[in-house]
Amino acid sequence: MSGSKILEGLKEALEYAGGDESKARVRIVKVPDQVDVKAIRENLKMSQREFAAAFGFPLATVQNWEQGRRKPEGSARMLLRIIEEAPETAERVLQTG
């Protein structure tokens, strides 16, 4: 990114902070309230161990989610939703990152 682009972005950020929303790019992200981890995993025909390894979750975390002892936090719910909709993409991105 060039210096002029950075300065332009900073100027826009200052304008936004001052109340000028005309150039604002707003993205609204809907975080699902609940996700069915077991259903997502079973739909992918993976064991808990395979699912945890493929997507970077500790095995105990997947087990706790599925047993109802814990619920996924916001960012985990978003990742799980992405896995549900585009598992190949999620796995590829996580393995190449």
DAURSUL-V713930 format. One record per residue. N is the residue number from 1. PHI is phi in whole degrees, -180 to 180 (* if undefined). Layout:
N;PHI, N;PHI
//
This chain:
1;*, 2;-79, 3;-60, 4;-66, 5;-66, 6;-64, 7;-63, 8;-62, 9;-64, 10;-64, 11;-61, 12;-64, 13;-64, 14;-65, 15;-62, 16;-63, 17;-61, 18;-84, 19;110, 20;-85, 21;-100, 22;-65, 23;-105, 24;-69, 25;-110, 26;-104, 27;-120, 28;-103, 29;-108, 30;-95, 31;-91, 32;-63, 33;-69, 34;-143, 35;-137, 36;-98, 37;-59, 38;-62, 39;-65, 40;-61, 41;-63, 42;-65, 43;-62, 44;-86, 45;56, 46;-119, 47;-75, 48;-59, 49;-62, 50;-64, 51;-62, 52;-60, 53;-67, 54;-66, 55;-116, 56;79, 57;-96, 58;-64, 59;-56, 60;-61, 61;-66, 62;-60, 63;-61, 64;-65, 65;-63, 66;-70, 67;-84, 68;80, 69;-75, 70;-141, 71;-121, 72;-61, 73;-74, 74;-52, 75;-67, 76;-67, 77;-63, 78;-64, 79;-62, 80;-62, 81;-66, 82;-64, 83;-60, 84;-63, 85;-86, 86;-144, 87;-61, 88;-65, 89;-66, 90;-60, 91;-66, 92;-63, 93;-64, 94;-69, 95;-84, 96;-101, 97;-76
//
